[in-house]
């Protein structure tokens, strides 16, 4: 039976287990360039035993960053800095992944620890910038109002995704994730709550998903067929009149046909105060339904904190891999503890430097 520590293979890439580190913004870069903080943050979790390490949302253009301190993949100088980190991750037996993103109408915001005093929006004099979206609808009163993108500007952003995909391959990444969740640009196109356009990118379901489908096609052409290409979506807006799990299932069917190998099933993020029934594993049902009804591999996320809990989701076919975020911040060596809890220590290689401690 498949379990949490079974290998997982997509194309030519095999994860040593079904545990992945979800992308987590560190707000610690300068002009999008990773540094020693990112080396230690990502590298320590590879040492800790995770099969997959996905770097945080990396913007394809400077204006696509969530904050001025976000990572980027918008210039060639980023490539060499990522190479060093990815080489270390691979030396530890993990697979390095990247999440390419554009923050859209949620861009130009302060790092979380600056917000209590300064507010959310970064003004121009403090390094902020004008933001864009499918429509001129602000995320909330605390955010800037985005400029509605023209079709020509949409094409320019898609070209930036193409170039960032090429750079990601040059940097040594072996797993690609397109960020289409959490209210950022791609999600704001497919959700009717944030897209009021009347052209070919708005209105009907077919039109609202056009940006995602087109961008996937563009990126997929540059990403090798033998490496995994994945996408993170918000499975529901958690709000009446918004995007639904049924919409996500239909989108996932189409994404599979476009060559998407796995759907990372998150939710929410497109409205300030959605009504979410939060609890342990509260988003796992989305991964299970999409896996079953769309026939595509999925990743489950959301308050999965215990080894036996994660193992149960994999054993029962609710998801193919488990991605952890905050729990990995608390404990970079969570996979080692999970292996003990699930009696699978034979399936996890401990670095020789740490063997005496286990």
N, C-alpha and C positions, 0 to 999 in steps of 0.2 A: 504493500500500500504506500502511496505517495505521502510524505510527511514534511514537516518544516525543514528538515535537513536533507531532503532528497535534492539532488542536482536538478537544475531546470535549464533546458536548452531551447534557445531560439536562434535559428539559422546556424551560424558558426560559433556562437557565443554560448558558453555553459556557465551558469552561476553555480557556485559550490553549494549553495543552499537557497532557500526561498525567502531569505531575509534581505531587505533593502533599506538603505538610508534615504528617506524622502528629501527632496530639495528644501533647504531651510535658509532663508536670507540671513546673512550675518552682518550686513550693513558695515562692512569693514574694508571696502576696496577704494582705491583712488583712481578715478577715470576708468572704472571697470576692470582694473587689473588685479588679479589675485596676488596674495602676498603670503608671508609666513603664517598668518592667522589661518588662512584657508588650507595651507599645507597641513597644519596640525589638526585643524577641525576635521577635514576629510580623511587625512592619513590615519588618525588615531582610530577612526571607526572601521577602517580597513584592517588595521591591526586587531581590532576587537572582534573580527570574524564575520562581518556582514558580507554577503555575496555580491551585492550591488551598492555602489556609492554614487548617488546622483548629486552633482554640484547644484547649488542654488540657481534660481531663475536668473539667467544671463541675458541681458538685453541685446537686441540685434541692432539698435541705434541708441545713441546717448539719451534721446528723449523718451525712450521706452523703458528707462529704469524706474523702479518704484521710488527709490531715493537716490540722491547724489552718490551714496556710498555703495550702491549695488554693483555686482559683477556685470561684465559685458563681454560680448564676442563681436564687437563692431569695428575692431581695427586689428591689423596684423600683429601688433605688439602684444596682444593678449595671448596669442598662440604659444609662444615660448614659455610664458609664465605658467600656463596650464600644463604644458608638457611635463615639467618637473614634477608637478603634483600627481599627474596621471601615471607617470612611470613608477612612482613610489606605491600608489594604490595597486597597480598590477603586480609589483614585487611581493605584495602581501597576500596575493591570491584573490583579490577582489576585481570586479569589473567597473571601470570608471564611466559614468554617464553624465550627460549634461541636459539641462532643461533650457531650451531657447524660448525667449519670451519678449513680449511688448506689453507694458503696463497699461497703455491706453489712458482711460479717464481716471485711473488711480495712480498716475505717475506724479512726480515732483512733490513727494511727501517726505517729511522728516523721518529719520530712524526712530524706532519706538521709544527709546530712552530720552529723546529730545522733545517728544510731542507734549508731555504734560505742561511744560513751560511755554513752548513756542507755538503750539497748535499743530495741525496736520500739514497744511500747505506750506511749502517752501517758497518764499517770495523771490522775485528776480534778484534782488540785491544780496540774497543769501545763497545764490546758486541755483535757484529754481528756473523753470522754463514753462512755456506754453504747452498745453497737452491736447491730445486728439482722441476722437472716438467715432463710432459709427454715426452718432447723432449728438447734437449740442445739449446733452443732458448730463448734469453733474452727478457724481455718485452721491453726494450729500452737500449740505451748505458749507461744510468744512473744507470741501475740495474745490479746486478750480472748475470752471465750466469748460468742457473740451470744445475744440473746433471740430465741426463735422468734416470728416475726410472726403475729399473728392475721389473719384474713381482713379484718377492719375496718382494721387497720393497713396491710395491703397496699393497700387501696383509697385510703388517705390518701397513701401514697407515689405511687401512680399519679396522683392528683390533683395532687401536686406536680410530676410530670413534665408534666402538662398546662399548669399555670401557667408553668413554666419555658419551655415551647415558645412560649407567647404572648410572654413577655419576650424570648426570643431573636429572634423576628421583629421586635419593636419596636426591638431593638438593632441591626438592620441585617444580621443574618446571612442568607446566601443558600443555605446548605448545612447540613442537619441530620444529625447522626449520633447514634444511640442507642447508648450503650456497654453492650454485653451480652457482654463478654469478660473475660479475665484474673482470674477468680475473684471479681469484684465481684458486686453483688446479683443482677442478671439472670442471669449465668452460673451463679451458685450455685443458682439455681432449676432450671435445665434439666439440670445435671449430677447424675447419681445418686450421685456421691461426696460431695456436700454437701447433698443434699435427701433426707431420710428421712421426709417428711411422709406422712400417710395420708389427707389430705383431697383436695379437688379441685385442689390445687396440688402434689401429690406422688404418687409411685408410678409410674404409667405414663408413657410418652413424651408422650402427649397432655396429661396433667396437669402434667408438669414444664415443658413449653413454654408453659403457659397464661399465666404472668406476662409473658413476652416478647410473645406475640401480643396480649394485652389491652392492654399498655402501648403497643405500636406503634399499635393502633387509636385509642387515646385521643390520642396525640400527632399522629397523621396527620390527625385531624379538625381540629386547630388549625393545622396547617402547610399553607400554600397548595399547591394542586395543581400550580401552575406552577414550584415550587421542588423541588430534589432532597431526598428523604428516604432516608437510608441507615442502616445498622446495622453495628457491629463485633461479630463473634462470635469465640469461640475454637473453631476448627475441630475440635480434638481436645484431650482432657485429657492425652494422652501417657501414659496409665496404664490398665492392665487393669481392666476393670469400669467405666470412665468413659465420658465423651462421646466419640463417634467422628466421623470424617469422613463416614461414611454418615448419621449422625444430622444432621450439619450440612447435608448435601445435602437431606434431607427437610425440615428446618426452613426452609431457604432457598426451597424451592418454595412453602411456605405464606406466607412473608414476601413473596414476589413477589406473591402473590394479595392480600395486605393493602396493597399499594401501595408496598412498599419498592423503590427504584430501583437500589440497589447494595449489595452485601455486602462489607464490609471484612474480609478473611480473615486473622486472626491465630490464635494458638493458646496453650494452656497457661495457667498462672497460677492454677489452682484447687487445686494441691497444692504443698507446699514443695519437693520434690525430684523432679520428674518426670524420666524418662529421655528426653531430647530429643537427636535426632541433628542437632546444630547445624552448619551450614555455609552457604556463600553461597547465598542464595535458598532456604533450607530450607523456607519456608512457601509458596512459589509454587505448588507442586502443589495445595494446597488451593484457591487462587483459580482455578486452571485447571479442577479437577474441578467445583467449584460452578458456575462459569461455563458449562461444557459440559453438566452433568447436571441443573442446576436451571434453566438458561436465563435467568439473571439476570446483570447486569453485576457485575464484581468489582474490588476493589483488592487488589494484592499487596503484602506487607510482609515484612521479615525479612532482614537482612544483604544488602541490595541496595545496592551501594556505587559501582559503575562505570556510566558512561553507556552504554557498549555493552551491558552486562549488562541494564540496565533497558530499553533499546531492543529488545533481542532478545525479552524477555518480551512486550512489546506487539506487536511485529511477528508473533510466532508465536501470538497469540491466547490467551496464558495468563492475561492480565488486561487490563482496560480502562484502569486507571490504576495508577501506582506511587506508594506513599507511603513517604517516607523519614523517619527519626527521627534517630538518632545521627549519621548522615552529614551531616544538615542542621545539627546542632549544631557539627560540625567545620568546615563550610563553608557559610555561608548562600547563597553564590553557586554552589553545585553545579550548578544548571541551566545557567548560563553555560558552565561547563567541560564539561558533558555535551553541550551544543550543539556545541562545538568537536570533541569526541571523535567525535560521530556525524555530523559534517559537515552540521549543520542550523542554522548560525548565522543564516541568512536567516529562520528561523522564530521567532527570539527577539528581542524588543525590549529594547534596553539603555537604561536611563535616560540622558538626555542628559548628566547630571552625571558619568557614568562612561564615556561612549563613548571618551574618549581613552585609557582604560586597557585597552581591548580591541581 
